[in-house]
Amino acid sequence: MSFAGLPVTPPPGAFLQASAEGEAALVAAVLANIGEPKRVADLFAGLGTFAVPLARKAAVHAVEGDAAALAALNKAAGALRLTTERRDLFENPLTAKELARFDAVVFDPPRAGAAAQTQALAGSKVPRVVAVSCNPATFARDARTLVDGGYVLSRVYPVDQFLWSAHVEVVGVFSRP
Ligand SMILES: C[S@@+](CC[C@H](N)C(=O)[O-])C[C@H]1O[C@@H](n2cnc3c(N)ncnc32)[C@H](O)[C@@H]1O
């Protein structure tokens, strides 16, 4: 695989976005809405689909639960401004204090969503959050948490990337007024 021109060798069973076109649309939506951050956290980062293109414009901290995916990303990262952390973000989300060093956060959880992480984000001061989700139901639940925590949801992109299926991917853009 290649992310923003960086070759990354996926380990067996690693997560990849469903189609090249869908991935391109998601990356474009994230980059168009992330602003001009100096430091970004990419949560549920996988092999670096978003972390690598983001690392071309900011310092990125990629957090992911799968050790093999992170090892592949680390091996490929070279001179990119990229740090990684293996962490279970359901059990042990980044706290508001840990989030304070980031100007922006991207998160892209599995279908279950990111309930614990959005609770922590809701209590943080991170100015910009871009959420990517393959499950509009858990996206809506997590968006409610962010909005109740003071974020404004300014834009939602539906991305029809699951061919021959009624499933839809979404990208949501949240900021603090
Ligand atoms: C939808 S994929 C997104 C991966 C990456 N952002 C991408 O676009 O390729 C969700 C990712 O969350 C990771 N994950 C699942 N449960 C997790 C957990 N409890 N804590 C941290 N990461 C988890 C998976 O290993 C997977 O890489």
The ligand as an SDF file (V2000), in Angstrom:
LIG
                    3D

 27 29  0  0  0  0  0  0  0  0999 V2000
  -11.9740    1.7410   10.9190 C   0  0  0  0  0  0  0  0  0  0  0  0
  -10.3150    1.2140   11.2720 S   0  0  0  0  0  0  0  0  0  0  0  0
   -9.4340    2.7040   10.8210 C   0  0  0  0  0  0  0  0  0  0  0  0
   -7.9520    2.5720   10.6260 C   0  0  0  0  0  0  0  0  0  0  0  0
   -7.2710    3.7450    9.9360 C   0  0  0  0  0  0  0  0  0  0  0  0
   -7.7030    5.0180   10.4850 N   0  0  0  0  0  0  0  0  0  0  0  0
   -7.5100    3.7100    8.4420 C   0  0  0  0  0  0  0  0  0  0  0  0
   -8.2610    4.5400    7.9310 O   0  0  0  0  0  0  0  0  0  0  0  0
   -6.9390    2.8490    7.7790 O   0  0  0  0  0  0  0  0  0  0  0  0
  -10.3180    1.1750   13.0150 C   0  0  0  0  0  0  0  0  0  0  0  0
   -8.9890    0.9040   13.6620 C   0  0  0  0  0  0  0  0  0  0  0  0
   -9.1970    0.8950   15.0760 O   0  0  0  0  0  0  0  0  0  0  0  0
   -8.3830   -0.1220   15.6480 C   0  0  0  0  0  0  0  0  0  0  0  0
   -9.0090   -0.4850   16.9330 N   0  0  0  0  0  0  0  0  0  0  0  0
  -10.0920   -1.2830   17.1320 C   0  0  0  0  0  0  0  0  0  0  0  0
  -10.4010   -1.3090   18.4370 N   0  0  0  0  0  0  0  0  0  0  0  0
   -9.5010   -0.5150   19.0710 C   0  0  0  0  0  0  0  0  0  0  0  0
   -9.3110   -0.1350   20.4300 C   0  0  0  0  0  0  0  0  0  0  0  0
  -10.1240   -0.5960   21.3940 N   0  0  0  0  0  0  0  0  0  0  0  0
   -8.2910    0.7080   20.7350 N   0  0  0  0  0  0  0  0  0  0  0  0
   -7.4720    1.1730   19.7550 C   0  0  0  0  0  0  0  0  0  0  0  0
   -7.5950    0.8490   18.4500 N   0  0  0  0  0  0  0  0  0  0  0  0
   -8.6100    0.0120   18.1110 C   0  0  0  0  0  0  0  0  0  0  0  0
   -8.3560   -1.2310   14.6150 C   0  0  0  0  0  0  0  0  0  0  0  0
   -7.2080   -2.0520   14.7760 O   0  0  0  0  0  0  0  0  0  0  0  0
   -8.3300   -0.4250   13.3000 C   0  0  0  0  0  0  0  0  0  0  0  0
   -7.0080   -0.1830   12.8830 O   0  0  0  0  0  0  0  0  0  0  0  0
  1  2  1  0
  2  3  1  0
  2 10  1  0
  3  4  1  0
  4  5  1  0
  5  6  1  0
  5  7  1  0
  7  8  2  0
  7  9  1  0
 10 11  1  0
 11 12  1  0
 11 26  1  0
 12 13  1  0
 13 14  1  0
 13 24  1  0
 14 15  1  0
 14 23  1  0
 15 16  2  0
 16 17  1  0
 17 18  1  0
 17 23  2  0
 18 19  1  0
 18 20  2  0
 20 21  1  0
 21 22  2  0
 22 23  1  0
 24 25  1  0
 24 26  1  0
 26 27  1  0
M  CHG  2   2   1   9  -1
M  END
$$$$
